[in-house]
Amino acid sequence: MGKKRAKSKVKLLPILKLHYLVFFKDLSTHKKCIKDLFRYSVQTLKS
């Protein structure tokens, strides 16, 4: 069980690094994504 958890964490690390790189590289795009996500969640909640 413990080994499987460790492997999933290792898989997550590069994904997190990628997110940080994108975040610092292009904040405006990141903000746009958050806005789109927010708009989408609001639409799904209303329907």
QUIKA-V832627 format. One record per residue. PHI is phi as a letter, one per 30 degrees, with the letter a starting at -180 (NA if undefined). OMEGA is omega in whole degrees, 0 to 359 (none if undefined). Layout:
phi->(PHI;PHI)
omega->(OMEGA;OMEGA)
This chain:
phi->(NA;d;d;d;d;d;d;d;d;d;d;d;e;d;d;d;e;d;d;d;d;d;e;d;d;b;d;d;d;d;d;d;d;d;d;d;d;d;d;d;d;d;d;d;d;d;d)
omega->(182;180;180;179;181;180;180;178;179;179;182;184;180;178;179;178;179;180;180;179;180;182;182;183;186;181;182;179;180;179;179;179;180;178;179;178;180;180;181;181;178;180;182;179;181;184;none)
